[in-house]
């Protein structure tokens, strides 16, 4: 793909968006930080919004993708379940394959674009 091109992949089943770039990033950040609030903060979203997306994903799949423990004296936290890791891995693999497959056609389209280097 050309350096300026971005391919965004959204998985819809029927009319329901099950997974897209934002939800996948949230899962990856939960995996990396062990926290829904830290993951949401890193993405510039409220804790409420991050929790809402986690609840949507958990409700969409047969088993939850994220588990969490309340905070307090012992601390809280969140982690991906085995299914959550599998879904994230499959999405990232699908995205990488899509980017590779799309590269020649994206390059063809990019070659036909106006030069936008001097414009904002």
C-alpha positions in Angstrom: 0.0 0.0 0.0 1.1 3.6 -0.5 2.3 5.3 2.7 -0.6 7.7 2.9 -3.4 5.1 2.2 -5.3 3.5 5.0 -7.5 0.5 4.8 -10.2 0.3 7.5 -11.9 -3.0 8.0 -15.3 -3.3 9.7 -17.0 -6.7 10.3 -20.7 -6.6 10.1 -22.9 -9.6 10.6 -26.3 -8.7 9.3 -26.7 -5.0 10.3 -24.7 -5.4 13.5 -21.1 -4.0 13.6 -19.3 -6.7 15.6 -15.7 -5.5 15.2 -13.9 -2.6 13.6 -10.7 -0.7 14.0 -11.8 1.1 17.3 -13.0 -2.1 19.0 -9.9 -4.0 17.9 -7.7 -1.2 19.2 -9.6 -1.2 22.5 -9.1 -5.0 22.8 -5.4 -4.7 22.1 -5.0 -1.9 24.6 -6.8 -3.8 27.3 -4.5 -6.7 26.6 -1.5 -4.5 26.9 -2.5 -2.4 29.9 -4.7 -4.8 31.9 -7.2 -2.0 32.3 -10.4 -0.8 30.5 -10.0 2.7 31.9 -6.3 2.9 30.8 -7.1 1.5 27.4 -9.9 4.1 26.9 -7.8 6.9 28.2 -5.0 6.0 25.7 -7.6 6.2 22.9 -9.1 9.5 24.1 -12.4 8.1 25.2 -14.2 8.1 28.4 -14.3 5.2 30.8 -18.1 4.9 30.2 -17.6 4.7 26.4 -14.9 2.1 26.7 -17.1 0.0 29.0 -20.0 0.4 26.6 -17.9 -1.0 23.8 -16.7 -3.9 25.9 -20.3 -4.7 26.9 -21.3 -4.6 23.2 -18.5 -7.0 22.3 -19.2 -9.3 25.2 -22.9 -9.4 24.3 -22.2 -10.1 20.6 -20.1 -13.2 21.2 -21.0 -16.6 22.7 -18.5 -16.1 25.4 -17.1 -12.8 26.8 -14.0 -11.3 25.1 -13.0 -9.3 28.2 -13.2 -10.1 31.9 -12.8 -7.5 34.6 -12.5 -7.3 38.4 -13.6 -4.2 40.4 -11.0 -1.9 41.8 -10.5 -1.3 45.5 -7.9 -2.2 48.0 -6.6 -5.2 46.0 -6.9 -3.3 42.7 -9.0 -4.1 39.7 -8.2 -4.9 36.2 -9.3 -6.4 33.0 -7.9 -9.0 30.6 -8.9 -10.6 27.3 -10.3 -14.1 27.6 -9.0 -16.8 25.4 -11.9 -16.0 23.0 -10.9 -12.3 23.1 -7.4 -13.1 22.2 -8.6 -15.3 19.3 -11.0 -12.7 18.0 -8.3 -10.0 18.1 -5.7 -12.3 16.5 -8.2 -13.3 13.7 -9.1 -9.6 13.1 -5.5 -8.5 12.8 -4.7 -11.4 10.5 -7.7 -10.6 8.3 -6.6 -6.9 8.2 -3.0 -7.8 7.2 -4.3 -10.1 4.5 -6.7 -7.5 3.2 -4.0 -4.8 3.1 -1.7 -7.2 1.2 -4.4 -8.1 -1.3 -5.5 -4.5 -1.8 -2.0 -3.1 -2.3 -1.9 -3.3 -6.1 -5.4 -1.8 -6.6 -4.7 0.9 -4.0 -1.5 1.8 -5.9 -3.5 2.0 -9.1 -5.9 4.4 -7.5 -3.1 6.4 -5.8 -1.4 6.9 -9.2 -4.5 8.6 -10.5 -4.8 11.1 -7.6 -4.0 14.8 -7.9 -0.8 15.9 -6.2 -2.1 17.2 -2.9 1.3 17.9 -1.3 0.9 21.7 -1.2 -2.7 21.6 0.1 -4.0 21.3 3.6 
